[in-house]
Amino acid sequence: MTYSRRHFVLGVGSAILMTSSAGRVLANAQSKMGKRYVLIHDESRCIGCDECSVACNKQNNVPSGYSRLRMVPIPKADNAEEGSEQHYFRHSCQHCDDAPCITVCPTGASYRDENGIVQVNRALCLGCDYCVSACPYKVRYINPLNHIADKCDFCSESRLSQGYMPICVRVCPKNALTFGPENSEPVQQLLRPDSYYVHQLKNTGKPHIYRLISL
């Protein structure tokens, strides 16, 4: 997926800037259903080193030429000063509400688990490519080795199930990533009024990747 400066500005301006009070209301509502894991990406800290992508590929046995996440440079404004900092956008599964990938799956292989994570049940996946085509963020692929849909799942099987945070969070040299239950104090402290946005595309539900503002 190719991004332009206009793409990012429009994304932020499409009535998706959040406030911490809205976050607290959502967290309270979801606490009745159990945990809701979210990821926060601080664009002001991220240096685009790709250590997260490399570690993710190794941890989750992603085949060569594919990825579960990428760091994409955010185009600078036309009036940006020479030498101004480059910021990066995390391109990965948004774990969004009303996810189109779940809706189109003919077998139920794509589903949301009890922690709000959009998952793929490999035993049910036909490799039909419907979910890949339906995802507006273009963050899924069909693994050429096992012909099963794959994407970011916050390292659910390889780390989260054993009590460890996602590998991208673990290896980030600039501490640009925060992961945890949406209603936890560390997460809520970061989601201050007008401090973050979510990148929500048309015909999708609210994403659960939060981005600290750097635009």
Number of C-alpha atoms within 10 A of each C-alpha: 8 5 12 12 15 11 13 15 12 12 18 19 12 13 11 16 18 18 15 17 13 11 18 16 11 13 19 12 12 16 13 8 11 13 18 19 20 22 21 24 22 23 22 17 17 21 17 18 13 16 14 21 21 18 18 24 19 11 15 20 10 17 12 8 6 16 21 21 21 19 19 16 16 19 17 15 11 7 6 9 9 6 6 8 12 15 20 22 20 21 15 19 22 26 23 19 16 14 23 20 24 22 14 17 20 14 12 15 21 23 18 18 11 12 14 20 23 22 21 22 14 15 8 14 19 15 19 14 18 17 26 22 16 17 17 18 17 15 21 24 19 17 15 12 8 9 15 20 24 24 24 22 20 25 18 17 10 16 15 14 10 9 9 13 18 25 23 25 22 15 16 19 15 13 14 17 22 19 20 17 19 24 22 15 11 13 20 16 10 16 24 15 13 12 16 23 23 22 21 22 14 8 10 16 15 17 20 22 21 23 22 20 16 16 14
